[in-house]
Amino acid sequence: MSATPRNPLSISESDLHAHLLARMEQRGITFAEIQQALRDGWQATDCRPATLGKMLVFSYGAEWEGRFYDEKEVTVYYKVRDDRIVLLTTKARYGQGFPRGEMTDEDRI
């Protein structure tokens, strides 16, 4: 029986540095959303050179800063060094009708 390969994009809460935690709070993003975006999201197309990104649209159905939004798009930016993920930052957009990317074999890292 072969072992299940480790997902190189798996993270723990200890991977969240102070800058990232501040951005998460400021932008209304949870640790669970970051994990799910990394696991199930598609490649972000707005990354800087040598930076990778994953994005995912979540059902939201709640208020953010006094306005109601149906959806939240979360993008996580990172680099991979020595087979470990280095989280850089994350962003959120609130709204509805966000485009959804197609999952490719490259997205399923």
Secondary structure, 3 states (H helix, E strand, C coil): CCCCCCCCCCCCHHHCCHHHHHHHHHHCCCHHHHHHHHHHCEECCCCCCCCEEEEEEEEEEEEECCEEEEEEEEEEEEEEECCEEEEEEEEEEEECCCCCCCCCCCCCC
